[in-house]
Amino acid sequence: MPEVEVSLPDRIDSEIARLVDQGEFLNREQAVEELLSMGVSAYAPSDSSDEPADEDIFTQMTDDQQDPAAREDDPQGDEYTF
């Protein structure tokens, strides 16, 4: 495993120590490793959307809506449809 040396501000160092003291992590090494992993994964590209990135969300939402008056089905069920 590669080793990295990092200089942290005092407030970050204190936060890591507090998390270890509270039992959130077993030790400082585990805390730093997991916190760095979480930070790196936050910048990873997400594959959750299959739509193009330039798709306008507002336009998509309005296009997906349907006017109830324009529906062809009969909500009362009086007429048969094929």
VMD Tcl script that builds the backbone (N, CA, C; Angstrom):
set m [mol new atoms 246]
animate dup $m
set s [atomselect $m all]
$s set {name element resname resid chain x y z} {
  {N N MET 1 A 0.852 -1.168 0.000}
  {CA C MET 1 A 0.000 0.000 0.000}
  {C C MET 1 A 0.900 1.234 0.000}
  {N N PRO 2 A 0.624 2.178 -0.900}
  {CA C PRO 2 A 1.435 3.392 -0.941}
  {C C PRO 2 A 1.241 4.226 0.335}
  {N N GLU 3 A 2.289 4.908 0.700}
  {CA C GLU 3 A 2.215 5.796 1.862}
  {C C GLU 3 A 2.251 7.231 1.387}
  {N N VAL 4 A 1.450 8.066 2.037}
  {CA C VAL 4 A 1.342 9.468 1.682}
  {C C VAL 4 A 1.493 10.282 2.954}
  {N N GLU 5 A 2.212 11.368 2.853}
  {CA C GLU 5 A 2.339 12.277 3.991}
  {C C GLU 5 A 1.513 13.526 3.690}
  {N N VAL 6 A 0.667 13.901 4.648}
  {CA C VAL 6 A -0.228 15.032 4.446}
  {C C VAL 6 A -0.124 15.973 5.636}
  {N N SER 7 A -0.211 17.256 5.349}
  {CA C SER 7 A -0.283 18.260 6.416}
  {C C SER 7 A -1.741 18.685 6.546}
  {N N LEU 8 A -2.271 18.556 7.751}
  {CA C LEU 8 A -3.666 18.897 7.996}
  {C C LEU 8 A -3.762 20.116 8.896}
  {N N PRO 9 A -4.774 20.935 8.678}
  {CA C PRO 9 A -5.018 22.036 9.615}
  {C C PRO 9 A -5.374 21.463 10.994}
  {N N ASP 10 A -5.122 22.240 12.027}
  {CA C ASP 10 A -5.377 21.773 13.390}
  {C C ASP 10 A -6.824 21.357 13.605}
  {N N ARG 11 A -7.761 22.073 13.010}
  {CA C ARG 11 A -9.175 21.754 13.225}
  {C C ARG 11 A -9.535 20.391 12.632}
  {N N ILE 12 A -8.952 20.038 11.493}
  {CA C ILE 12 A -9.213 18.732 10.880}
  {C C ILE 12 A -8.585 17.629 11.722}
  {N N ASP 13 A -7.380 17.866 12.184}
  {CA C ASP 13 A -6.698 16.897 13.041}
  {C C ASP 13 A -7.500 16.661 14.326}
  {N N SER 14 A -8.055 17.728 14.881}
  {CA C SER 14 A -8.866 17.608 16.098}
  {C C SER 14 A -10.153 16.834 15.827}
  {N N GLU 15 A -10.763 17.062 14.666}
  {CA C GLU 15 A -11.984 16.344 14.302}
  {C C GLU 15 A -11.719 14.851 14.150}
  {N N ILE 16 A -10.607 14.511 13.530}
  {CA C ILE 16 A -10.254 13.096 13.368}
  {C C ILE 16 A -10.023 12.464 14.734}
  {N N ALA 17 A -9.302 13.155 15.598}
  {CA C ALA 17 A -9.058 12.640 16.943}
  {C C ALA 17 A -10.370 12.465 17.705}
  {N N ARG 18 A -11.291 13.410 17.553}
  {CA C ARG 18 A -12.584 13.327 18.236}
  {C C ARG 18 A -13.379 12.115 17.744}
  {N N LEU 19 A -13.385 11.882 16.422}
  {CA C LEU 19 A -14.106 10.737 15.862}
  {C C LEU 19 A -13.527 9.415 16.361}
  {N N VAL 20 A -12.207 9.349 16.472}
  {CA C VAL 20 A -11.566 8.138 16.992}
  {C C VAL 20 A -11.919 7.969 18.466}
  {N N ASP 21 A -11.859 9.045 19.238}
  {CA C ASP 21 A -12.193 8.980 20.673}
  {C C ASP 21 A -13.641 8.570 20.910}
  {N N GLN 22 A -14.537 8.974 20.028}
  {CA C GLN 22 A -15.957 8.638 20.162}
  {C C GLN 22 A -16.255 7.219 19.686}
  {N N GLY 23 A -15.264 6.549 19.141}
  {CA C GLY 23 A -15.455 5.176 18.695}
  {C C GLY 23 A -15.986 5.031 17.286}
  {N N GLU 24 A -16.014 6.111 16.524}
  {CA C GLU 24 A -16.464 6.027 15.148}
  {C C GLU 24 A -15.485 5.204 14.303}
  {N N PHE 25 A -14.213 5.230 14.670}
  {CA C PHE 25 A -13.166 4.475 13.987}
  {C C PHE 25 A -12.314 3.770 15.034}
  {N N LEU 26 A -11.700 2.668 14.626}
  {CA C LEU 26 A -10.859 1.913 15.558}
  {C C LEU 26 A -9.591 2.674 15.931}
  {N N ASN 27 A -9.005 3.332 14.940}
  {CA C ASN 27 A -7.778 4.089 15.197}
  {C C ASN 27 A -7.654 5.218 14.178}
  {N N ARG 28 A -6.612 6.013 14.339}
  {CA C ARG 28 A -6.409 7.175 13.465}
  {C C ARG 28 A -6.170 6.759 12.016}
  {N N GLU 29 A -5.414 5.684 11.813}
  {CA C GLU 29 A -5.118 5.220 10.456}
  {C C GLU 29 A -6.399 4.839 9.715}
  {N N GLN 30 A -7.285 4.099 10.394}
  {CA C GLN 30 A -8.542 3.709 9.766}
  {C C GLN 30 A -9.397 4.948 9.473}
  {N N ALA 31 A -9.409 5.890 10.394}
  {CA C ALA 31 A -10.194 7.112 10.207}
  {C C ALA 31 A -9.727 7.876 8.972}
  {N N VAL 32 A -8.447 8.077 8.863}
  {CA C VAL 32 A -7.905 8.830 7.728}
  {C C VAL 32 A -8.176 8.089 6.422}
  {N N GLU 33 A -7.976 6.767 6.419}
  {CA C GLU 33 A -8.199 5.987 5.205}
  {C C GLU 33 A -9.663 6.055 4.766}
  {N N GLU 34 A -10.594 5.849 5.686}
  {CA C GLU 34 A -12.014 5.866 5.319}
  {C C GLU 34 A -12.495 7.259 4.925}
  {N N LEU 35 A -12.039 8.280 5.647}
  {CA C LEU 35 A -12.456 9.642 5.318}
  {C C LEU 35 A -11.919 10.072 3.955}
  {N N LEU 36 A -10.689 9.698 3.648}
  {CA C LEU 36 A -10.141 10.007 2.322}
  {C C LEU 36 A -10.887 9.248 1.229}
  {N N SER 37 A -11.212 7.993 1.485}
  {CA C SER 37 A -11.953 7.197 0.503}
  {C C SER 37 A -13.321 7.801 0.234}
  {N N MET 38 A -14.001 8.250 1.283}
  {CA C MET 38 A -15.309 8.873 1.123}
  {C C MET 38 A -15.187 10.166 0.324}
  {N N GLY 39 A -14.149 10.930 0.587}
  {CA C GLY 39 A -13.942 12.179 -0.143}
  {C C GLY 39 A -13.652 11.945 -1.611}
  {N N VAL 40 A -12.844 10.949 -1.909}
  {CA C VAL 40 A -12.511 10.635 -3.301}
  {C C VAL 40 A -13.743 10.112 -4.026}
  {N N SER 41 A -14.528 9.260 -3.359}
  {CA C SER 41 A -15.716 8.710 -4.021}
  {C C SER 41 A -16.767 9.790 -4.277}
  {N N ALA 42 A -16.746 10.871 -3.527}
  {CA C ALA 42 A -17.690 11.970 -3.755}
  {C C ALA 42 A -17.414 12.653 -5.093}
  {N N TYR 43 A -16.207 12.561 -5.591}
  {CA C TYR 43 A -15.853 13.185 -6.865}
  {C C TYR 43 A -15.914 12.207 -8.030}
  {N N ALA 44 A -16.234 10.949 -7.773}
  {CA C ALA 44 A -16.314 9.957 -8.838}
  {C C ALA 44 A -17.553 10.228 -9.672}
  {N N PRO 45 A -17.468 9.993 -10.974}
  {CA C PRO 45 A -18.649 10.208 -11.819}
  {C C PRO 45 A -19.736 9.204 -11.457}
  {N N SER 46 A -20.980 9.660 -11.468}
  {CA C SER 46 A -22.083 8.762 -11.139}
  {C C SER 46 A -22.667 8.197 -12.423}
  {N N ASP 47 A -23.002 6.920 -12.397}
  {CA C ASP 47 A -23.599 6.248 -13.544}
  {C C ASP 47 A -25.100 6.100 -13.366}
  {N N SER 48 A -25.693 6.862 -12.448}
  {CA C SER 48 A -27.101 6.694 -12.131}
  {C C SER 48 A -28.026 7.218 -13.221}
  {N N SER 49 A -27.526 8.074 -14.087}
  {CA C SER 49 A -28.385 8.642 -15.126}
  {C C SER 49 A -27.914 8.190 -16.496}
  {N N ASP 50 A -28.837 7.646 -17.268}
  {CA C ASP 50 A -28.507 7.223 -18.625}
  {C C ASP 50 A -28.816 8.316 -19.640}
  {N N GLU 51 A -29.349 9.445 -19.175}
  {CA C GLU 51 A -29.719 10.524 -20.064}
  {C C GLU 51 A -28.524 11.427 -20.336}
  {N N PRO 52 A -28.542 12.117 -21.464}
  {CA C PRO 52 A -27.441 13.033 -21.763}
  {C C PRO 52 A -27.345 14.148 -20.723}
  {N N ALA 53 A -26.135 14.605 -20.478}
  {CA C ALA 53 A -25.914 15.623 -19.453}
  {C C ALA 53 A -26.529 16.962 -19.837}
  {N N ASP 54 A -26.713 17.221 -21.132}
  {CA C ASP 54 A -27.252 18.507 -21.545}
  {C C ASP 54 A -28.777 18.545 -21.540}
  {N N GLU 55 A -29.425 17.480 -21.121}
  {CA C GLU 55 A -30.890 17.427 -21.039}
  {C C GLU 55 A -31.380 18.407 -19.979}
  {N N ASP 56 A -32.316 19.256 -20.354}
  {CA C ASP 56 A -32.867 20.226 -19.423}
  {C C ASP 56 A -33.915 19.533 -18.555}
  {N N ILE 57 A -33.699 19.490 -17.249}
  {CA C ILE 57 A -34.585 18.774 -16.352}
  {C C ILE 57 A -35.990 19.370 -16.371}
  {N N PHE 58 A -36.105 20.685 -16.401}
  {CA C PHE 58 A -37.422 21.312 -16.416}
  {C C PHE 58 A -38.198 20.913 -17.668}
  {N N THR 59 A -37.539 20.952 -18.800}
  {CA C THR 59 A -38.187 20.585 -20.048}
  {C C THR 59 A -38.606 19.127 -20.011}
  {N N GLN 60 A -37.753 18.275 -19.476}
  {CA C GLN 60 A -38.070 16.857 -19.390}
  {C C GLN 60 A -39.300 16.642 -18.507}
  {N N MET 61 A -39.363 17.328 -17.386}
  {CA C MET 61 A -40.490 17.160 -16.470}
  {C C MET 61 A -41.790 17.617 -17.115}
  {N N THR 62 A -41.773 18.738 -17.804}
  {CA C THR 62 A -42.998 19.227 -18.442}
  {C C THR 62 A -43.388 18.344 -19.615}
  {N N ASP 63 A -42.420 17.777 -20.320}
  {CA C ASP 63 A -42.728 16.873 -21.418}
  {C C ASP 63 A -43.348 15.573 -20.913}
  {N N ASP 64 A -42.940 15.136 -19.717}
  {CA C ASP 64 A -43.448 13.896 -19.146}
  {C C ASP 64 A -44.863 14.029 -18.595}
  {N N GLN 65 A -45.300 15.245 -18.327}
  {CA C GLN 65 A -46.636 15.447 -17.781}
  {C C GLN 65 A -47.678 15.277 -18.878}
  {N N GLN 66 A -48.872 14.850 -18.460}
  {CA C GLN 66 A -49.943 14.658 -19.427}
  {C C GLN 66 A -51.147 15.469 -18.979}
  {N N ASP 67 A -51.769 16.143 -19.913}
  {CA C ASP 67 A -52.968 16.921 -19.630}
  {C C ASP 67 A -54.131 15.955 -19.424}
  {N N PRO 68 A -54.779 15.992 -18.252}
  {CA C PRO 68 A -55.895 15.069 -18.001}
  {C C PRO 68 A -57.023 15.215 -19.012}
  {N N ALA 69 A -57.260 16.409 -19.549}
  {CA C ALA 69 A -58.323 16.611 -20.523}
  {C C ALA 69 A -57.988 15.969 -21.869}
  {N N ALA 70 A -56.725 15.722 -22.122}
  {CA C ALA 70 A -56.307 15.152 -23.400}
  {C C ALA 70 A -56.300 13.635 -23.384}
  {N N ARG 71 A -56.589 13.034 -22.253}
  {CA C ARG 71 A -56.587 11.573 -22.171}
  {C C ARG 71 A -57.712 10.995 -23.011}
  {N N GLU 72 A -57.430 9.871 -23.630}
  {CA C GLU 72 A -58.430 9.220 -24.460}
  {C C GLU 72 A -59.256 8.214 -23.684}
  {N N ASP 73 A -58.773 7.749 -22.534}
  {CA C ASP 73 A -59.536 6.761 -21.775}
  {C C ASP 73 A -60.654 7.438 -20.990}
  {N N ASP 74 A -61.709 6.698 -20.724}
  {CA C ASP 74 A -62.877 7.228 -20.029}
  {C C ASP 74 A -62.744 6.912 -18.547}
  {N N PRO 75 A -62.564 7.915 -17.682}
  {CA C PRO 75 A -62.349 7.642 -16.268}
  {C C PRO 75 A -63.568 7.027 -15.576}
  {N N GLN 76 A -64.810 7.236 -16.087}
  {CA C GLN 76 A -65.987 6.679 -15.451}
  {C C GLN 76 A -66.248 5.244 -15.888}
  {N N GLY 77 A -65.677 4.833 -16.990}
  {CA C GLY 77 A -65.859 3.472 -17.463}
  {C C GLY 77 A -67.166 3.283 -18.214}
  {N N ASP 78 A -67.798 4.356 -18.697}
  {CA C ASP 78 A -69.064 4.257 -19.389}
  {C C ASP 78 A -68.902 3.674 -20.799}
  {N N GLU 79 A -67.792 3.949 -21.426}
  {CA C GLU 79 A -67.586 3.462 -22.774}
  {C C GLU 79 A -66.511 2.398 -22.785}
  {N N TYR 80 A -66.686 1.432 -23.670}
  {CA C TYR 80 A -65.696 0.390 -23.823}
  {C C TYR 80 A -64.614 0.857 -24.786}
  {N N THR 81 A -63.396 0.500 -24.494}
  {CA C THR 81 A -62.296 0.826 -25.398}
  {C C THR 81 A -61.627 -0.457 -25.860}
  {N N PHE 82 A -61.087 -0.432 -27.043}
  {CA C PHE 82 A -60.441 -1.611 -27.603}
  {C C PHE 82 A -58.965 -1.475 -27.567}
}
mol reanalyze $m
mol bondsrecalc $m
mol representation Tube
mol addrep $m
